[in-house]
Amino acid sequence: MSYQLSDKMKKIISRKVGIPYEQLIEMDDEDIEKYIEKKTGKKIKWPKGAKIEGLPIRTMEDVDRKIDSLIVKDNGWDR
């Protein structure tokens, strides 16, 4: 599904974010995250229990913890 924003909405987003909309949509997720953290002075954190399209959000730290809990360290393989 594709959505088109009006020019007015693009200007509002640009003003709120502090960079041109066209520049924003060309940035990758990591660059956007760094920009937000620099602008706000705070690290981005997801609220506990947050979901996107009904699925829980998992950070890489969450994934690493889950993998570590599944690995049997007695078999000689350790991360």
Secondary structure as UniProt FT lines:
FT   HELIX           7..17
FT   HELIX           21..26
FT   HELIX           29..40
FT   TURN            48..49
FT   STRAND          51..52
FT   TURN            53..54
FT   STRAND          55..56
FT   HELIX           60..70
FT   HELIX           73..75
//
